[in-house]
Amino acid sequence: MKVMILAAGRGERMRTLTDFTPKPLLQVVDRTIIEHTIERLVACGFKELVINHAYLGALIEAHLGDGQRYGAIIQYSPEGELGLETAGGIIKALPLLGEKPFMVVNGDIATDFPFEQLINQPRRLAHLVMVSNPEHHASGDFGLSLNGQVLADVDELFTFSGIGVYDPALFANIIPGSYKLGALLRQAILDGQVTGQKHTGFWMDIGTPERLEELSVLYQKVGLSG
């Protein structure tokens, strides 16, 4: 299964750290954010990677290269300086991702999620990994039934972790452009085409300088890597 790492965000909440450095290349202890993700994916058996980029994207390509030193094969999907939002970026990268289901991972998360659990997903159009709601996103995103059906507009909501597996059919017949993923997912959820699971282990959205520092302290304290 191929994996797309989303790395095209501008990192506005990380400024001034991202004024001259793309967010995925911010340092967490001895490696960059995206290197931790790449190494974890490779350790879980995923070696064919596609990385999109926009703002300062050439620096990402220069830093990671072809992926050989990580035991991976990396291809890139450049989107220009402004980017195409999540769904738009995935649609642009479809020729690199192929005709089989693929995984997408946000480039600004840290987690111990066992990615190999997703190798046989999705059973429908999409499969999402959910987590408990962090303080900065207390309202959550979607619900989850006991049989693994992702639900919208229910009382108990969880946060979408930024880890999902998608059938290319989810993006079929959409004209290339800038699109958010949320609207596509919500419609597929209403159609009963999205399953999911909840991860109860470590997960962090590295969205602010404070959380970046918190993650660095955690990695140094417990020796967590990737």
N, C-alpha and C positions, 0 to 999 in steps of 0.2 A: 504494500500500500504506500502510495506517495503521500507526503506531508507538505502542506503549505504553511509557512510561518509568516504571519502578518507583521510587516516591519515598515509600513508606509506612513505611520502617524507622525504628525508634526511635533508632538510632545509639548504642547502649550503649557500644561500644568507643571512641567519640569524646567521651564525657563528660570534662570538663565543658563542652566546646565546644557540645554539643547540648542543654544544659539549657534554654536559652531560644531556640535557633535550630534549626530542622529541618536534618538533615544535608545535604539537597540545596542549602541556601542558604549553606553554609559557603563562604568565599571562597578562590579560587585565583587569585592575582595580581589582575587587574582585574575578574573575573567570578565568579559562583558556580559550584559544581560542575555544577549542572543546566543553567545557561546554556551552558557549554562543550559539553555533550551536545546541547542543542537546536540550537545553531549548526552543529555538525558534521553533524547529521542533515539540516538544511535545505540545507547546502552539497552534500550527497549526493543531494538531490532529494526528501526526505521532509518534507512540510509539514503533514500531518494527524496531530496528536499527541494522545494521551490520557495523562494523568498521574494516577496514584492517589496518595492521601496519607492520613495518619492523624495522628500526633503533630504538633501545631502546623501542621496542613495549611492552615489559613486564611492563614497567612503566605506559603505557597508560591503560593496563588492571587493574593494581593495583590501579590506581587513580579513574577510572570510575566504576569498579566492574560490577555488573550485570545490572546496570542502574536503580535499584529500587528507589533510592533516587531522581531521576529525573522524576519519573513516566514513565519510559521507560523499555523496555526489550532489552538488548544489547547482541549481539553475536559477536565473533571476528574471523577474518580471517588472521592469521599470515602468513607472506611471507618471513621470514628469514631476515637477515641483509641488503640484497641488494634491496629487493623489486622487483616487476614485472611490473612496469609502470602501467598506468591507466587501459588500456584495459585488460592487463594480470591479474591485481588485481581483476577486475570485474569478469573475467572468472573463476578465482579460487574460488570466493565467490558465484558463481551461485547456488551451492547446498544449501546454506543458504538463498538465495534470492527467490528461488522458481520459479514457472513456469509462474507467472503473471508479468505484467510490474512493474518496480520498479524505484524509484528515486535515483539518485546519486548526492551528494553534496560535493564539494571540502572542505576539512577540514581547509583550510587557507583563507576563505573569511568571511566577515561580511556583513550583508544585512538585510533590512527590507522587502524583497520580501515575499509576502503572499503565502507560499508553498501550501496552500489548493487549489489554482487555478489549480494545476497540477493533481488533483485526477483522472480526466478522460482522462489523456494523457497516452501514445502517440496514435494518430490516425493512425500512420504508424509505422515505426521501432524506431523512436526517436523524441523527442521534446526538443528543447533547449531554455534556457532563455538567451537572449542577453542583453548587456548593451552598453552605449556609450563608446567610446574608451578612456581609461585613458591615461595620459601623457606617462606612461612607456610602453604602448602598442598601440601607435597611429595608427599603420597600420591595426588593427582589424583582424578578423578571417573570418567571413562569412557575406553574405548579407541576407536580409529578404524582401520578397515580401509583397504587401499589403494584400494578402490573407493568409499570415502566412507560406509561403513556404521558407525554408532556402535554400540559393543559394550560389554557389561558383563562384569566379572570376567575380564579378560585381564591379561597380565603388564605391558604398557606402557599406563599410563593418563595422560591429559592432564586439564587443568583446564577446566571449562566456564566460558567467559568472561563469562557473563551476557548474551550476545547470542544470540537464537534467533528462528526464524520458525515459527509454529504454525498448523495448520489448526484452525478452531473445533471440528471433530469430536473433537479430542483431549479437549475438556472437555464433550462432550455427555453429557446425562443425569446430571450430577452436581448434587446439591442444593446450592444456595448455602450457603457456610459458610467456615470457616477450614481451608485445606489447603496443605500444602507441595507444591512442584512436583516435587521429586526422586522421590517415589513414583510419580507419574503418568509421568514420563519413563522411569524404570527399567522399568515394565511395557511401555511402548511400545517400548523398546529390545529387550526380550526377545521381543516380537512381531515384530521386524524392521521397525518402522515409523518409525525415526529415522535420518536421514542427518546428515552433518556435514562440516566442513572445519577445517583448522588455520590459524590466523593466526600468522605468524612476526614480525610487526612489533611496534610499541609497544602495550603493554597494562598497566594497573595497576589493582588493586583498592584504592580509597581508603578503607581500613577503619580506620585508626588516625590519631591526630594526627601521628605520625611520618611516615606515608606522605603525609599531606596536605602537610606541610612539604616533604617530598622532591619532591612533584609541583610545588609552587610554585617551588622552586629550579630544577627542570628547565625549567619554562615560561619563567622569566626568563632562563635560560642560553641556550636554543636558540630561543626565540621560538615554541615550540610552542603552538598554540591550538586548543582543541576536541578 
